[in-house]
Amino acid sequence: MFDNYFFSDDFEILSESINIYHNPYKFISSPNVISTPIIFITYLIGLKIFGINPIGYQITNLIIHMANILLLGIFISILFN
């Protein structure tokens, strides 16, 4: 699972995030960021914390997915109670 590699779509997002990190104006002007802002925000935070270490991004992604599962479980329990 944590094989220390980036996946194919990660390279484009990571390179765009590095560009945004060095020039924040690109955050509001890039068409990729406008269509998927949450992805770029998490990559920018990951870039600040982990640099370009793939394992940090994979752990962050796992935490986000676990939080979504927890929120979905809470929503379903509220819905059916």
C-alpha positions as CSV (number, residue, x, y, z in Angstrom):
1,M,0.0,0.0,0.0
2,F,2.7,2.5,0.9
3,D,5.2,1.7,-1.8
4,N,6.8,5.2,-1.9
5,Y,5.7,6.0,-5.4
6,F,3.5,8.7,-6.8
7,F,0.8,7.5,-9.2
8,S,0.3,8.8,-12.8
9,D,-2.1,11.7,-12.0
10,D,-0.1,12.8,-9.0
11,F,2.8,14.2,-11.1
12,E,0.6,16.8,-12.8
13,I,-1.1,17.9,-9.6
14,L,2.2,17.9,-7.6
15,S,4.0,20.0,-10.3
16,E,1.1,22.4,-10.4
17,S,1.1,22.6,-6.6
18,I,4.8,23.4,-6.6
19,N,4.2,26.2,-9.1
20,I,1.4,27.6,-6.9
21,Y,3.5,27.3,-3.8
22,H,6.1,29.6,-5.5
23,N,3.5,31.9,-7.1
24,P,0.2,32.0,-5.1
25,Y,-1.4,34.1,-7.8
26,K,-1.6,30.9,-9.9
27,F,-4.1,29.5,-7.4
28,I,-6.9,31.7,-8.6
29,S,-5.9,31.7,-12.3
30,S,-5.2,28.0,-13.0
31,P,-8.1,26.2,-14.7
32,N,-7.0,22.9,-13.0
33,V,-7.2,24.5,-9.5
34,I,-10.6,26.0,-10.2
35,S,-12.1,22.6,-11.1
36,T,-10.6,20.7,-8.1
37,P,-9.6,23.2,-5.4
38,I,-9.8,20.7,-2.5
39,I,-7.2,18.4,-4.2
40,F,-4.8,21.3,-4.7
41,I,-5.3,22.6,-1.1
42,T,-4.4,19.2,0.3
43,Y,-1.4,18.9,-2.0
44,L,-0.2,22.4,-1.0
45,I,-0.5,21.5,2.7
46,G,1.3,18.2,2.0
47,L,4.0,20.0,0.1
48,K,4.6,22.3,3.1
49,I,4.6,19.4,5.6
50,F,6.2,16.5,3.7
51,G,8.0,18.1,0.8
52,I,8.0,15.7,-2.2
53,N,7.9,12.5,-0.1
54,P,5.2,10.2,-1.6
55,I,4.5,8.5,1.7
56,G,3.2,11.7,3.3
57,Y,0.7,12.2,0.5
58,Q,-0.4,8.6,0.8
59,I,-0.9,8.8,4.6
60,T,-2.8,12.1,4.1
61,N,-5.0,10.5,1.5
62,L,-5.7,7.5,3.8
63,I,-6.6,9.9,6.7
64,I,-9.0,11.8,4.4
65,H,-10.7,8.6,3.2
66,M,-11.0,7.3,6.8
67,A,-12.6,10.6,7.9
68,N,-15.1,10.3,5.0
69,I,-16.0,6.8,6.0
70,L,-16.6,8.0,9.6
71,L,-18.7,10.9,8.4
72,L,-20.7,8.6,6.1
73,G,-21.3,6.2,9.0
74,I,-22.5,9.0,11.3
75,F,-24.8,10.3,8.5
76,I,-26.3,6.9,7.9
77,S,-26.8,6.2,11.6
78,I,-28.6,9.6,12.0
79,L,-30.6,9.0,8.9
80,F,-31.9,5.6,10.0
81,N,-32.4,6.3,13.7
